[in-house]
């Protein structure tokens, strides 16, 4: 009897794998149903949802190109392919994956996968409008209370109010940053080389990707505005509870006005590309402002001291919309003595503006957001090192951008243990692709 039960268990394994694949991939395939199939009706052999879902599974196993995606899918067990809806057909070829990813709209694919990977529930605009009516009453009450509070003049330290950090009014902080796909190079008729580039919204702390927009004509600022609009549309047309951080080159009047109009907040660095705002901040009496926070660190062959000073701007026009506070971060770094030079200190001042008041953003919180903004660079490093993105030379159609979207999805989606995939995890999944199903389970 024991031998019969063992035999039946072995025979049931393919069925269990098929059922597990069908169950774990159900959420992903439902999300991909919103992507429009732009292929011609004649000659279609595979459903668009099946091809895209198999591509996501292959990238979960470390596939970095169309050829490797096809090879990974070809090596999958038949029962697992049946669970993904492939039926009795042979797996798609590399040419099929290339053609599909070249024609699929990146905006639709990113919207479907980023919402699924982050577990975001889009809010209809009708609901947000009804909520805004109830929030307007509370805002009017808070405004009347703030009028009775004395304003902090420039040149005095902005002390946080009692319990300022105890109440969380922000539910999402995202860093908007651009990335060039260095391998996706093409030459135009004028002989000028062009490279694909994207702008992404990366959540602080968790480094989850909430969206990606293609850069058109090298205009990253336009892509940033489009991404902000997409984030607001996903939340019912409002950015309430969202703080946006960017690089200095994205600090523009259009961006600040858009974020404030949509009900969000921002924390932006100010440099020479915003000369009027930079001149106003540089002219403030920072020497009379006490340090609100001092942090000292030692490591990587250097000693670093970071100080931050904050002032509340009252009646000062920086040409940027909604500025409530200004800050100055001073970084002092001493690098150790080397063979070619002695130990030396370097000092750098970085000016910041934010629409958050000192009640909602004290010095510790501002400093944390400044540091966590660079988490987006960790994501870019993972894509370059783990997936070799900069070395991938696909450059036709929408293929390079859609492959970047698939990589973002895999790096955003945790596995069953809550860990993000690294090189070792991808190697383990490549040896046994069933392990990747835990990352797809919804």
C-alpha positions as a Markdown table, in Angstrom:
| # | Residue | x | y | z |
|---|---|---|---|---|
| 1 | Unk | 0.0 | 0.0 | 0.0 |
| 2 | Unk | 2.8 | 2.3 | 0.8 |
| 3 | Unk | 4.4 | 1.8 | -2.6 |
| 4 | Unk | 1.0 | 2.5 | -4.3 |
| 5 | Unk | 0.6 | 5.8 | -2.4 |
| 6 | Unk | 4.1 | 6.8 | -3.3 |
| 7 | Unk | 3.5 | 6.0 | -7.0 |
| 8 | Unk | 0.2 | 8.0 | -7.0 |
| 9 | Unk | 2.0 | 11.0 | -5.4 |
| 10 | Unk | 4.7 | 10.9 | -8.2 |
| 11 | Unk | 2.0 | 10.7 | -10.9 |
| 12 | Unk | 0.1 | 13.6 | -9.3 |
| 13 | Unk | 3.1 | 16.0 | -9.4 |
| 14 | Unk | 2.6 | 17.2 | -13.0 |
| 15 | Unk | -1.1 | 18.0 | -12.2 |
| 16 | Unk | -0.1 | 19.8 | -9.1 |
| 17 | Unk | 2.5 | 21.9 | -11.0 |
| 18 | Unk | -0.2 | 22.8 | -13.6 |
| 19 | Unk | -2.7 | 23.8 | -10.9 |
| 20 | Unk | -0.1 | 25.8 | -9.1 |
| 21 | Unk | 1.0 | 27.6 | -12.2 |
| 22 | Unk | -2.6 | 28.4 | -13.1 |
| 23 | Unk | -3.3 | 29.7 | -9.6 |
| 24 | Unk | -0.1 | 31.7 | -9.1 |
| 25 | Unk | -0.2 | 33.3 | -12.5 |
| 26 | Unk | -3.9 | 34.2 | -12.4 |
| 27 | Unk | -3.4 | 37.7 | -11.0 |
| 28 | Unk | -0.7 | 38.5 | -13.5 |
| 29 | Unk | -2.7 | 37.3 | -16.5 |
| 30 | Unk | -5.7 | 39.3 | -15.3 |
| 31 | Unk | -3.6 | 42.4 | -15.2 |
| 32 | Unk | -2.2 | 41.8 | -18.7 |
| 33 | Unk | -5.7 | 41.6 | -20.2 |
| 34 | Unk | -5.8 | 45.4 | -20.2 |
| 35 | Unk | -2.9 | 45.6 | -22.7 |
| 36 | Unk | -4.0 | 46.1 | -26.3 |
| 37 | Unk | -2.9 | 43.6 | -28.9 |
| 38 | Unk | -1.6 | 45.7 | -31.8 |
| 39 | Unk | -0.6 | 42.7 | -33.9 |
| 40 | Unk | -2.5 | 42.0 | -37.1 |
| 41 | Unk | -5.2 | 39.4 | -36.7 |
| 42 | Unk | -3.8 | 37.2 | -39.5 |
| 43 | Unk | -1.1 | 34.9 | -38.4 |
| 44 | Unk | -1.6 | 35.1 | -34.6 |
| 45 | Unk | -0.6 | 31.8 | -33.0 |
| 46 | Unk | -0.3 | 32.8 | -29.4 |
| 47 | Unk | -2.5 | 34.9 | -27.1 |
| 48 | Unk | -0.9 | 38.2 | -26.2 |
| 49 | Unk | -1.5 | 37.6 | -22.5 |
| 50 | Unk | 0.2 | 34.2 | -22.7 |
| 51 | Unk | 3.3 | 35.6 | -24.5 |
| 52 | Unk | 3.7 | 38.5 | -22.0 |
| 53 | Unk | 3.1 | 36.3 | -18.9 |
| 54 | Unk | 5.8 | 33.8 | -20.1 |
| 55 | Unk | 8.1 | 36.7 | -20.8 |
| 56 | Unk | 7.6 | 37.9 | -17.2 |
| 57 | Unk | 8.3 | 34.4 | -15.9 |
| 58 | Unk | 11.5 | 34.1 | -18.0 |
| 59 | Unk | 12.8 | 37.5 | -16.7 |
| 60 | Unk | 12.0 | 36.3 | -13.2 |
| 61 | Unk | 14.5 | 33.5 | -13.9 |
| 62 | Unk | 17.2 | 35.9 | -15.0 |
| 63 | Unk | 16.5 | 36.2 | -18.8 |
| 64 | Unk | 18.1 | 39.4 | -20.1 |
| 65 | Unk | 17.3 | 39.3 | -23.9 |
| 66 | Unk | 14.8 | 38.0 | -26.4 |
| 67 | Unk | 16.9 | 34.9 | -27.2 |
| 68 | Unk | 17.4 | 34.0 | -23.5 |
| 69 | Unk | 13.7 | 34.6 | -22.8 |
| 70 | Unk | 12.8 | 32.1 | -25.6 |
| 71 | Unk | 15.4 | 29.5 | -24.4 |
| 72 | Unk | 14.1 | 29.8 | -20.8 |
| 73 | Unk | 10.5 | 29.2 | -21.9 |
| 74 | Unk | 11.5 | 26.3 | -24.1 |
| 75 | Unk | 13.1 | 24.5 | -21.2 |
| 76 | Unk | 10.0 | 24.8 | -19.0 |
| 77 | Unk | 8.0 | 21.7 | -18.2 |
| 78 | Unk | 5.0 | 21.1 | -20.3 |
| 79 | Unk | 2.6 | 21.1 | -17.3 |
| 80 | Unk | 3.9 | 24.5 | -16.3 |
| 81 | Unk | 3.3 | 25.8 | -19.8 |
| 82 | Unk | -0.2 | 24.4 | -19.8 |
| 83 | Unk | -0.8 | 26.2 | -16.5 |
| 84 | Unk | 0.1 | 29.5 | -18.3 |
| 85 | Unk | -2.5 | 28.7 | -21.0 |
| 86 | Unk | -0.2 | 27.6 | -23.7 |
| 87 | Unk | -2.1 | 24.3 | -24.3 |
| 88 | Unk | -0.5 | 21.8 | -26.6 |
| 89 | Unk | 1.4 | 24.3 | -28.8 |
| 90 | Unk | 5.1 | 24.5 | -28.8 |
| 91 | Unk | 6.6 | 27.5 | -26.9 |
| 92 | Unk | 6.9 | 30.9 | -28.7 |
| 93 | Unk | 10.2 | 31.5 | -30.4 |
| 94 | Unk | 12.7 | 34.4 | -29.9 |
| 95 | Unk | 11.2 | 36.1 | -33.0 |
| 96 | Unk | 7.7 | 35.9 | -31.5 |
| 97 | Unk | 8.8 | 37.5 | -28.2 |
| 98 | Unk | 10.7 | 40.2 | -30.1 |
| 99 | Unk | 7.8 | 41.1 | -32.4 |
| 100 | Unk | 5.3 | 41.2 | -29.5 |
| 101 | Unk | 7.5 | 43.4 | -27.2 |
| 102 | Unk | 8.4 | 45.6 | -30.2 |
| 103 | Unk | 4.7 | 46.5 | -30.9 |
| 104 | Unk | 3.2 | 46.5 | -27.4 |
| 105 | Unk | 2.5 | 50.0 | -26.1 |
| 106 | Unk | 5.0 | 50.7 | -23.2 |
| 107 | Unk | 2.4 | 52.9 | -21.4 |
| 108 | Unk | -0.2 | 50.2 | -21.3 |
| 109 | Unk | 2.3 | 47.5 | -20.3 |
| 110 | Unk | 3.8 | 49.6 | -17.6 |
| 111 | Unk | 0.5 | 50.6 | -16.2 |
| 112 | Unk | -0.7 | 47.0 | -16.0 |
| 113 | Unk | 2.5 | 45.6 | -14.5 |
| 114 | Unk | 3.4 | 48.4 | -12.1 |
| 115 | Unk | -0.1 | 48.4 | -10.6 |
| 116 | Unk | 0.1 | 44.6 | -10.3 |
| 117 | Unk | 3.6 | 44.4 | -8.9 |
| 118 | Unk | 3.1 | 47.2 | -6.3 |
| 119 | Unk | -0.3 | 45.9 | -5.3 |
| 120 | Unk | -1.8 | 49.3 | -5.9 |
| 121 | Unk | -5.6 | 49.7 | -6.1 |
| 122 | Unk | -6.4 | 52.4 | -8.6 |
| 123 | Unk | -9.0 | 54.9 | -7.3 |
| 124 | Unk | -11.8 | 56.1 | -9.7 |
| 125 | Unk | -12.0 | 59.8 | -10.1 |
| 126 | Unk | -15.6 | 59.9 | -8.9 |
| 127 | Unk | -14.5 | 58.5 | -5.5 |
| 128 | Unk | -11.7 | 61.1 | -5.2 |
| 129 | Unk | -14.1 | 63.9 | -6.0 |
| 130 | Unk | -16.5 | 62.8 | -3.2 |
| 131 | Unk | -13.5 | 62.5 | -0.8 |
| 132 | Unk | -12.2 | 66.0 | -1.7 |
| 133 | Unk | -15.5 | 67.6 | -0.6 |
| 134 | Unk | -15.1 | 66.2 | 2.9 |
| 135 | Unk | -11.4 | 67.0 | 3.0 |
| 136 | Unk | -12.0 | 70.7 | 2.0 |
| 137 | Unk | -13.9 | 71.2 | 5.3 |
| 138 | Unk | -10.9 | 69.9 | 7.4 |
| 139 | Unk | -8.5 | 71.9 | 5.3 |
| 140 | Unk | -10.4 | 75.1 | 6.0 |
| 141 | Unk | -10.2 | 74.4 | 9.7 |
| 142 | Unk | -6.5 | 73.7 | 9.6 |
| 143 | Unk | -5.9 | 77.0 | 7.6 |
| 144 | Unk | -7.7 | 78.9 | 10.3 |
| 145 | Unk | -5.5 | 77.3 | 13.0 |
| 146 | Unk | -2.3 | 78.0 | 11.0 |
| 147 | Unk | -3.2 | 81.7 | 10.7 |
| 148 | Unk | -3.0 | 82.0 | 14.4 |
| 149 | Unk | 0.5 | 80.6 | 14.5 |
| 150 | Unk | 3.5 | 83.0 | 14.2 |
| 151 | Unk | 5.5 | 82.7 | 11.0 |
| 152 | Unk | 9.2 | 81.9 | 11.3 |
| 153 | Unk | 11.3 | 84.5 | 9.5 |
| 154 | Unk | 14.2 | 83.7 | 7.3 |
| 155 | Unk | 17.4 | 83.6 | 9.3 |
| 156 | Unk | 15.9 | 81.8 | 12.3 |
| 157 | Unk | 15.9 | 78.0 | 12.8 |
| 158 | Unk | 12.7 | 76.2 | 11.9 |
| 159 | Unk | 12.1 | 74.2 | 15.1 |
| 160 | Unk | 9.7 | 71.3 | 14.7 |
| 161 | Unk | 6.4 | 71.6 | 16.6 |
| 162 | Unk | 5.7 | 69.2 | 19.4 |
| 163 | Unk | 4.9 | 65.8 | 18.1 |
| 164 | Unk | 5.6 | 66.9 | 14.5 |
| 165 | Unk | 7.0 | 63.5 | 13.5 |
| 166 | Unk | 4.5 | 61.5 | 15.5 |
| 167 | Unk | 1.6 | 61.8 | 13.0 |
| 168 | Unk | 2.1 | 60.5 | 9.5 |
| 169 | Unk | 0.3 | 62.5 | 6.8 |
| 170 | Unk | 2.4 | 61.1 | 3.9 |
| 171 | Unk | 1.6 | 57.6 | 2.6 |
| 172 | Unk | 3.9 | 57.6 | -0.4 |
| 173 | Unk | 7.3 | 59.2 | -1.2 |
| 174 | Unk | 8.6 | 58.6 | -4.7 |
| 175 | Unk | 11.8 | 59.6 | -6.4 |
| 176 | Unk | 11.6 | 60.5 | -10.1 |
| 177 | Unk | 14.8 | 59.8 | -11.9 |
| 178 | Unk | 15.9 | 59.2 | -15.5 |
| 179 | Unk | 18.0 | 56.3 | -16.9 |
| 180 | Unk | 19.7 | 56.0 | -20.2 |
| 181 | Unk | 19.6 | 52.5 | -21.9 |
| 182 | Unk | 23.1 | 52.7 | -23.1 |
| 183 | Unk | 23.0 | 49.6 | -25.3 |
| 184 | Unk | 19.9 | 50.8 | -27.2 |
| 185 | Unk | 21.7 | 53.1 | -29.7 |
| 186 | Unk | 20.5 | 54.1 | -33.1 |
| 187 | Unk | 21.6 | 56.6 | -35.7 |
| 188 | Unk | 19.2 | 59.0 | -37.4 |
| 189 | Unk | 19.3 | 60.2 | -41.0 |
| 190 | Unk | 21.3 | 63.2 | -39.8 |
| 191 | Unk | 24.0 | 60.9 | -38.5 |
| 192 | Unk | 23.4 | 61.7 | -34.9 |
| 193 | Unk | 23.4 | 58.9 | -32.4 |
| 194 | Unk | 20.3 | 58.5 | -30.2 |
| 195 | Unk | 19.8 | 56.5 | -27.1 |
| 196 | Unk | 16.6 | 55.3 | -25.5 |
| 197 | Unk | 16.0 | 56.8 | -22.0 |
| 198 | Unk | 13.2 | 56.5 | -19.5 |
| 199 | Unk | 12.0 | 58.3 | -16.3 |
| 200 | Unk | 10.9 | 56.1 | -13.4 |
| 201 | Unk | 9.0 | 56.6 | -10.1 |
| 202 | Unk | 10.8 | 54.7 | -7.4 |
| 203 | Unk | 9.3 | 54.4 | -3.9 |
| 204 | Unk | 11.6 | 55.6 | -1.1 |
| 205 | Unk | 12.8 | 52.8 | 1.2 |
| 206 | Unk | 11.2 | 49.8 | -0.5 |
| 207 | Unk | 12.5 | 50.8 | -4.0 |
| 208 | Unk | 9.3 | 49.6 | -5.7 |
| 209 | Unk | 8.8 | 51.0 | -9.1 |
| 210 | Unk | 5.4 | 52.8 | -9.5 |
| 211 | Unk | 5.7 | 53.7 | -13.1 |
| 212 | Unk | 7.9 | 54.4 | -16.1 |
| 213 | Unk | 7.6 | 56.9 | -19.0 |
| 214 | Unk | 9.7 | 57.0 | -22.1 |
| 215 | Unk | 11.7 | 60.1 | -22.8 |
| 216 | Unk | 10.9 | 61.5 | -26.2 |
| 217 | Unk | 13.3 | 63.9 | -28.0 |
| 218 | Unk | 15.6 | 64.0 | -25.0 |
| 219 | Unk | 13.1 | 66.1 | -22.9 |
| 220 | Unk | 13.2 | 64.5 | -19.5 |
| 221 | Unk | 11.2 | 67.3 | -17.9 |
| 222 | Unk | 8.3 | 66.5 | -20.2 |
| 223 | Unk | 8.5 | 62.8 | -19.2 |
| 224 | Unk | 8.6 | 63.8 | -15.5 |
| 225 | Unk | 5.4 | 65.8 | -15.9 |
| 226 | Unk | 3.7 | 62.9 | -17.8 |
| 227 | Unk | 4.7 | 60.5 | -15.0 |
| 228 | Unk | 3.3 | 62.8 | -12.3 |
| 229 | Unk | 0.1 | 63.0 | -14.2 |
| 230 | Unk | -0.1 | 59.1 | -14.5 |
| 231 | Unk | 0.5 | 58.8 | -10.7 |
| 232 | Unk | -2.3 | 61.2 | -10.0 |
| 233 | Unk | -4.7 | 59.5 | -12.5 |
| 234 | Unk | -4.0 | 56.2 | -10.7 |
| 235 | Unk | -5.0 | 57.8 | -7.4 |
| 236 | Unk | -8.2 | 59.3 | -8.7 |
| 237 | Unk | -6.8 | 62.5 | -10.2 |
| 238 | Unk | -5.1 | 63.6 | -6.9 |
| 239 | Unk | -1.6 | 63.4 | -5.4 |
| 240 | Unk | -2.8 | 63.9 | -1.8 |
| 241 | Unk | -0.5 | 62.2 | 0.6 |
| 242 | Unk | 2.3 | 61.9 | -2.1 |
| 243 | Unk | 5.7 | 63.6 | -1.8 |
| 244 | Unk | 7.8 | 63.8 | -5.0 |
| 245 | Unk | 11.6 | 64.1 | -5.0 |
| 246 | Unk | 13.7 | 64.6 | -8.2 |
| 247 | Unk | 17.2 | 65.6 | -9.3 |
| 248 | Unk | 18.1 | 69.3 | -9.6 |
| 249 | Unk | 17.6 | 69.4 | -13.4 |
| 250 | Unk | 13.9 | 68.6 | -13.0 |
| 251 | Unk | 13.3 | 71.5 | -10.5 |
| 252 | Unk | 11.1 | 73.7 | -12.7 |
| 253 | Unk | 8.2 | 76.0 | -12.2 |
| 254 | Unk | 6.0 | 73.7 | -14.3 |
| 255 | Unk | 6.7 | 70.7 | -12.0 |
| 256 | Unk | 6.1 | 72.5 | -8.8 |
| 257 | Unk | 2.9 | 74.1 | -10.1 |
| 258 | Unk | 1.6 | 70.7 | -11.4 |
| 259 | Unk | 2.3 | 68.9 | -8.1 |
| 260 | Unk | 0.6 | 71.6 | -6.0 |
| 261 | Unk | -2.4 | 71.8 | -8.4 |
| 262 | Unk | -2.8 | 68.0 | -8.0 |
| 263 | Unk | -2.7 | 68.3 | -4.2 |
| 264 | Unk | 0.8 | 66.7 | -3.6 |
| 265 | Unk | 4.0 | 67.9 | -2.1 |
| 266 | Unk | 7.6 | 68.0 | -3.2 |
| 267 | Unk | 11.2 | 68.1 | -1.9 |
| 268 | Unk | 13.5 | 69.4 | -4.7 |
| 269 | Unk | 17.2 | 70.5 | -4.9 |
| 270 | Unk | 17.9 | 73.9 | -6.4 |
| 271 | Unk | 21.0 | 74.5 | -8.5 |
| 272 | Unk | 22.1 | 76.7 | -11.3 |
| 273 | Unk | 19.4 | 75.5 | -13.7 |
| 274 | Unk | 16.9 | 77.5 | -11.6 |
| 275 | Unk | 19.0 | 80.7 | -11.3 |
| 276 | Unk | 16.3 | 83.0 | -9.7 |
| 277 | Unk | 15.4 | 80.5 | -7.0 |
| 278 | Unk | 19.1 | 79.7 | -6.4 |
| 279 | Unk | 20.0 | 83.4 | -6.0 |
| 280 | Unk | 17.2 | 83.9 | -3.4 |
| 281 | Unk | 18.3 | 80.8 | -1.4 |
| 282 | Unk | 21.9 | 81.7 | -1.6 |
| 283 | Unk | 21.2 | 85.2 | -0.2 |
| 284 | Unk | 19.5 | 84.0 | 3.0 |
| 285 | Unk | 21.4 | 84.5 | 6.2 |
| 286 | Unk | 22.4 | 80.8 | 6.7 |
| 287 | Unk | 25.2 | 81.7 | 9.1 |
| 288 | Unk | 22.5 | 82.9 | 11.6 |
| 289 | Unk | 20.6 | 79.6 | 11.4 |
| 290 | Unk | 21.5 | 76.8 | 13.8 |
| 291 | Unk | 22.1 | 73.3 | 12.6 |
| 292 | Unk | 18.9 | 71.3 | 12.9 |
| 293 | Unk | 20.7 | 68.0 | 12.5 |
| 294 | Unk | 24.3 | 66.8 | 12.4 |
| 295 | Unk | 25.3 | 63.3 | 11.1 |
| 296 | Unk | 28.8 | 61.9 | 11.1 |
| 297 | Unk | 29.7 | 58.7 | 9.3 |
| 298 | Unk | 33.0 | 56.9 | 8.6 |
| 299 | Unk | 33.5 | 54.3 | 6.0 |
| 300 | Unk | 34.7 | 53.5 | 2.4 |
| 301 | Unk | 37.9 | 55.3 | 3.0 |
| 302 | Unk | 36.4 | 58.6 | 4.0 |
| 303 | Unk | 34.8 | 60.6 | 6.9 |
| 304 | Unk | 31.7 | 62.5 | 6.2 |
| 305 | Unk | 29.8 | 65.1 | 8.1 |
| 306 | Unk | 26.3 | 66.2 | 7.0 |
| 307 | Unk | 24.5 | 69.1 | 8.5 |
| 308 | Unk | 21.0 | 70.5 | 7.6 |
| 309 | Unk | 19.5 | 73.8 | 8.3 |
| 310 | Unk | 15.9 | 74.7 | 7.7 |
| 311 | Unk | 14.0 | 78.0 | 7.5 |
| 312 | Unk | 10.4 | 78.8 | 6.8 |
| 313 | Unk | 10.0 | 81.2 | 3.9 |
| 314 | Unk | 7.5 | 84.0 | 4.6 |
| 315 | Unk | 6.7 | 86.4 | 1.9 |
| 316 | Unk | 9.8 | 85.6 | -0.3 |
| 317 | Unk | 9.2 | 84.8 | -3.9 |
| 318 | Unk | 11.4 | 82.0 | -5.3 |
| 319 | Unk | 9.4 | 81.7 | -8.6 |
| 320 | Unk | 8.6 | 78.1 | -7.6 |
| 321 | Unk | 5.0 | 77.4 | -6.6 |
| 322 | Unk | 4.1 | 76.4 | -3.0 |
| 323 | Unk | 7.5 | 76.7 | -1.3 |
| 324 | Unk | 7.0 | 76.5 | 2.5 |
| 325 | Unk | 10.5 | 75.7 | 3.6 |
| 326 | Unk | 14.0 | 76.1 | 2.4 |
| 327 | Unk | 17.0 | 74.1 | 3.5 |
| 328 | Unk | 20.7 | 73.9 | 3.2 |
| 329 | Unk | 22.6 | 70.6 | 3.4 |
| 330 | Unk | 26.3 | 70.9 | 3.8 |
| 331 | Unk | 28.4 | 67.9 | 3.1 |
| 332 | Unk | 32.0 | 67.9 | 4.4 |
| 333 | Unk | 34.1 | 64.9 | 3.3 |
| 334 | Unk | 37.6 | 64.0 | 4.3 |
| 335 | Unk | 39.2 | 61.4 | 2.1 |
| 336 | Unk | 42.2 | 59.4 | 3.5 |
| 337 | Unk | 45.7 | 60.0 | 2.4 |
| 338 | Unk | 46.7 | 58.3 | -0.9 |
| 339 | Unk | 50.0 | 57.7 | -2.7 |
| 340 | Unk | 49.3 | 60.7 | -5.0 |
| 341 | Unk | 47.9 | 63.1 | -2.5 |
| 342 | Unk | 47.4 | 64.0 | 1.2 |
| 343 | Unk | 44.2 | 63.7 | 3.1 |
| 344 | Unk | 41.9 | 66.7 | 2.3 |
| 345 | Unk | 38.5 | 68.0 | 3.1 |
| 346 | Unk | 35.9 | 68.9 | 0.5 |
| 347 | Unk | 32.8 | 70.9 | 1.3 |
| 348 | Unk | 29.6 | 71.2 | -0.7 |
| 349 | Unk | 26.4 | 73.1 | -0.1 |
| 350 | Unk | 23.1 | 71.9 | -1.6 |
| 351 | Unk | 19.9 | 74.0 | -1.3 |
| 352 | Unk | 16.5 | 72.5 | -1.0 |
| 353 | Unk | 12.9 | 73.7 | -1.3 |
| 354 | Unk | 9.8 | 71.8 | -0.1 |
| 355 | Unk | 6.1 | 72.5 | 0.0 |
| 356 | Unk | 5.9 | 70.7 | 3.4 |
| 357 | Unk | 5.7 | 72.9 | 6.5 |
| 358 | Unk | 7.9 | 72.3 | 9.5 |
| 359 | Unk | 5.0 | 70.6 | 11.2 |
| 360 | Unk | 5.0 | 67.9 | 8.5 |
| 361 | Unk | 8.7 | 67.8 | 7.6 |
| 362 | Unk | 11.2 | 68.4 | 10.4 |
| 363 | Unk | 14.9 | 68.1 | 9.9 |
| 364 | Unk | 15.2 | 64.4 | 10.5 |
| 365 | Unk | 12.4 | 63.6 | 8.0 |
| 366 | Unk | 13.9 | 66.0 | 5.3 |
| 367 | Unk | 17.3 | 64.5 | 5.7 |
| 368 | Unk | 15.9 | 60.9 | 5.4 |
| 369 | Unk | 14.1 | 61.8 | 2.2 |
| 370 | Unk | 17.2 | 63.4 | 0.8 |
| 371 | Unk | 19.2 | 60.2 | 1.4 |
| 372 | Unk | 16.5 | 57.8 | 0.3 |
| 373 | Unk | 16.1 | 59.6 | -3.0 |
| 374 | Unk | 19.3 | 57.9 | -4.1 |
| 375 | Unk | 17.6 | 54.5 | -3.7 |
| 376 | Unk | 16.7 | 54.8 | -7.3 |
| 377 | Unk | 20.3 | 54.5 | -8.2 |
| 378 | Unk | 20.4 | 51.1 | -6.4 |
| 379 | Unk | 17.6 | 50.0 | -8.7 |
| 380 | Unk | 19.5 | 51.1 | -11.8 |
| 381 | Unk | 22.7 | 49.3 | -10.6 |
| 382 | Unk | 20.7 | 46.1 | -10.2 |
| 383 | Unk | 19.4 | 46.4 | -13.7 |
| 384 | Unk | 22.8 | 47.0 | -15.1 |
| 385 | Unk | 24.6 | 44.3 | -13.0 |
| 386 | Unk | 22.0 | 41.6 | -12.5 |
| 387 | Unk | 20.4 | 41.9 | -15.9 |
| 388 | Unk | 23.2 | 43.5 | -17.9 |
| 389 | Unk | 20.8 | 46.1 | -19.3 |
| 390 | Unk | 23.5 | 48.5 | -20.6 |
| 391 | Unk | 25.0 | 45.7 | -22.6 |
| 392 | Unk | 21.7 | 44.7 | -24.3 |
| 393 | Unk | 21.7 | 46.1 | -27.8 |
| 394 | Unk | 18.0 | 45.8 | -28.7 |
| 395 | Unk | 17.1 | 49.1 | -30.3 |
| 396 | Unk | 14.1 | 48.7 | -32.6 |
| 397 | Unk | 10.5 | 49.6 | -31.8 |
| 398 | Unk | 9.3 | 49.5 | -28.2 |
| 399 | Unk | 11.5 | 46.5 | -27.3 |
| 400 | Unk | 14.2 | 48.2 | -25.2 |
| 401 | Unk | 11.6 | 50.1 | -23.1 |
| 402 | Unk | 9.4 | 47.1 | -22.6 |
| 403 | Unk | 12.3 | 44.9 | -21.5 |
| 404 | Unk | 13.1 | 47.6 | -18.9 |
| 405 | Unk | 9.5 | 47.4 | -17.7 |
| 406 | Unk | 9.8 | 43.7 | -17.3 |
| 407 | Unk | 13.0 | 44.1 | -15.3 |
| 408 | Unk | 11.4 | 46.7 | -13.1 |
| 409 | Unk | 8.5 | 44.3 | -12.5 |
| 410 | Unk | 10.8 | 41.5 | -11.4 |
| 411 | Unk | 12.8 | 43.8 | -9.1 |
| 412 | Unk | 9.7 | 45.2 | -7.6 |
| 413 | Unk | 7.9 | 42.0 | -7.0 |
| 414 | Unk | 9.1 | 40.1 | -3.8 |
| 415 | Unk | 9.1 | 36.3 | -3.6 |
| 416 | Unk | 7.3 | 34.3 | -0.9 |
| 417 | Unk | 9.9 | 35.3 | 1.8 |
| 418 | Unk | 9.5 | 39.0 | 1.0 |
| 419 | Unk | 13.1 | 39.3 | -0.4 |
| 420 | Unk | 13.9 | 41.1 | -3.6 |
| 421 | Unk | 15.8 | 39.0 | -6.3 |
| 422 | Unk | 19.5 | 39.2 | -6.5 |
| 423 | Unk | 22.0 | 37.3 | -8.7 |
| 424 | Unk | 21.9 | 34.2 | -6.5 |
| 425 | Unk | 18.1 | 34.2 | -6.5 |
| 426 | Unk | 17.9 | 34.4 | -10.3 |
| 427 | Unk | 20.4 | 31.6 | -10.6 |
| 428 | Unk | 18.3 | 29.4 | -8.3 |
| 429 | Unk | 15.2 | 30.2 | -10.3 |
| 430 | Unk | 17.0 | 29.4 | -13.6 |
| 431 | Unk | 17.9 | 26.0 | -12.2 |
| 432 | Unk | 14.3 | 25.4 | -11.1 |
| 433 | Unk | 11.8 | 27.8 | -12.7 |
| 434 | Unk | 9.0 | 26.6 | -10.4 |
| 435 | Unk | 10.7 | 28.8 | -7.7 |
| 436 | Unk | 9.7 | 31.9 | -9.7 |
| 437 | Unk | 6.0 | 31.1 | -9.2 |
| 438 | Unk | 6.1 | 32.4 | -5.6 |
| 439 | Unk | 7.0 | 35.8 | -7.0 |
| 440 | Unk | 4.0 | 35.7 | -9.3 |
| 441 | Unk | 1.5 | 34.5 | -6.7 |
| 442 | Unk | -1.1 | 37.2 | -5.9 |
